[in-house]
Amino acid sequence: MSIEIAKAYFKEFNMDTRILEFDVSSATVELAAAAVNCEMARIAKTLSFMVDEQPILIVTAGDVKIDNSKYKAMFHKKAKMMTPEELEQYVGHTIGGVCPFGIPENVKVYLDKSLTRFETVFPACGSSNSAIELTIAELETYSNFTEWVDVCNHRKCQ
């Protein structure tokens, strides 16, 4: 189970007790915001893509969407989300619990600038009923962080 991967990963840093597990689903931004009792924008959603057969994750604020033209300018490819099978194979997490924690070293993680307006955010922790509250600095430190990007439409989504 991928939550066990995230727990083992955070245990290395004595942070495993900070993982929140819910009796309800947190598989979507809306459900996660209700579970942690915060605004949807503070949910750090992790999106998975393939770029030249290389898996990448982009962590964004919960209220934005990928801007296809910005994505293409950054990665020189059209955005192609991973299939559920690719996600599990290359990243080790499943839909609803995708996170940048405890992932293979070859998976690059990009953090979108939409996150910088918050002091803390809530990414998932490997399951569809988990999260962890992290500062932006902690998110950089504990994710397999590659670089900051600006690939989202920063107008709030409806």
C-alpha positions in Angstrom: 0.0 0.0 0.0 1.4 3.4 -1.0 0.5 5.0 2.3 2.9 2.6 4.0 5.6 3.9 1.6 4.9 7.5 2.6 4.8 6.6 6.3 8.1 4.7 6.0 9.6 7.7 4.1 8.5 10.3 6.7 9.6 8.0 9.6 13.2 8.5 8.4 12.7 12.2 9.4 10.6 11.5 12.6 7.6 13.1 10.8 5.4 10.0 10.3 3.2 11.1 13.3 2.3 14.2 11.3 0.4 12.2 8.7 -3.3 12.6 8.9 -5.6 9.7 8.1 -9.3 10.3 7.7 -12.4 8.2 8.1 -13.6 9.8 4.9 -12.2 10.1 1.4 -9.7 12.8 0.5 -9.3 11.6 -3.0 -10.3 14.9 -4.7 -9.4 18.5 -3.8 -12.9 19.2 -2.6 -13.0 16.1 -0.4 -9.5 16.7 1.0 -10.4 20.3 1.8 -13.5 19.1 3.7 -11.4 16.4 5.5 -8.7 18.8 6.7 -11.1 21.8 7.1 -9.3 24.3 4.9 -9.9 26.1 1.7 -9.5 24.0 -1.5 -6.6 26.2 -2.7 -4.4 24.9 0.2 -4.7 21.3 -1.0 -1.5 20.5 -2.8 -2.6 18.3 -5.6 0.0 16.2 -7.4 -0.5 15.6 -11.1 1.5 13.0 -13.0 2.8 13.2 -16.6 5.1 11.4 -19.0 7.7 13.5 -20.8 9.8 11.6 -23.2 9.1 8.3 -21.4 10.2 10.1 -18.1 7.6 10.2 -15.3 7.3 13.7 -13.7 5.0 15.0 -10.9 3.8 18.6 -10.7 2.4 19.7 -7.4 0.0 22.6 -7.7 -2.5 24.6 -5.5 -5.9 23.0 -5.4 -7.6 25.8 -7.2 -5.6 25.9 -10.4 -5.4 23.9 -13.6 -2.5 23.1 -15.9 -2.2 25.8 -18.6 -1.4 23.8 -21.8 0.6 26.6 -23.5 2.7 27.2 -20.3 3.3 23.4 -19.9 4.4 23.0 -23.5 6.7 26.0 -23.3 8.3 24.4 -20.2 8.5 20.8 -21.2 8.4 21.1 -25.0 5.7 18.5 -25.2 1.9 18.5 -25.0 0.7 17.5 -21.5 0.1 13.8 -21.3 -1.2 12.5 -18.0 0.0 9.1 -16.9 -2.5 6.2 -17.0 -3.4 4.6 -13.7 -1.1 1.6 -14.6 1.8 3.9 -15.5 1.3 5.8 -12.3 1.5 2.7 -10.1 4.4 1.3 -12.1 6.6 4.4 -12.3 5.6 6.4 -9.1 4.3 3.7 -6.8 1.2 5.6 -5.8 -2.4 5.3 -7.0 -4.9 7.9 -8.1 -6.4 9.7 -5.1 -3.2 9.4 -3.1 -0.5 10.5 -5.5 2.2 12.4 -3.6 5.9 13.3 -4.0 7.0 11.3 -1.0 8.8 8.0 -1.0 8.9 7.9 -4.8 11.7 6.5 -7.0 14.7 8.9 -7.4 14.3 9.1 -11.2 10.8 10.7 -10.8 11.3 14.5 -11.1 9.0 16.7 -9.0 8.1 20.2 -10.0 6.4 22.6 -7.6 4.1 25.2 -9.3 4.3 28.8 -8.2 0.6 28.7 -7.3 1.7 27.2 -4.0 3.8 30.1 -2.9 0.9 32.2 -1.7 0.4 29.9 1.3 2.4 29.3 4.5 1.3 25.7 4.7 -0.3 23.2 2.3 -1.8 19.7 2.5 -0.5 17.2 0.0 -1.8 13.6 0.1 0.3 10.8 1.7 -0.1 7.9 -0.6 -3.8 7.0 0.0 -7.2 8.4 -0.8 -7.8 9.3 2.9 -4.6 10.9 4.0 -2.7 14.2 4.0 0.2 16.0 5.8 0.4 19.7 6.6 3.8 21.0 5.4 5.3 24.5 5.0 6.4 25.3 1.5 10.1 24.9 2.7 9.2 21.4 4.1 7.5 20.5 0.8 10.7 21.5 -1.1 12.8 19.5 1.4 10.8 16.3 1.6 9.6 16.0 -2.0 12.0 14.8 -4.7 12.0 18.5 -5.6 13.6 19.5 -9.0 12.6 23.1 -9.5 9.8 25.7 -9.3 7.7 26.1 -12.4 4.9 28.3 -13.6 2.7 25.9 -15.6 -0.8 26.7 -14.3 -3.6 29.1 -15.1 -3.4 31.1 -11.9 -7.0 32.4 -12.2 -9.0 30.5 -9.7 -10.9 27.5 -11.1 -14.6 27.3 -10.6 
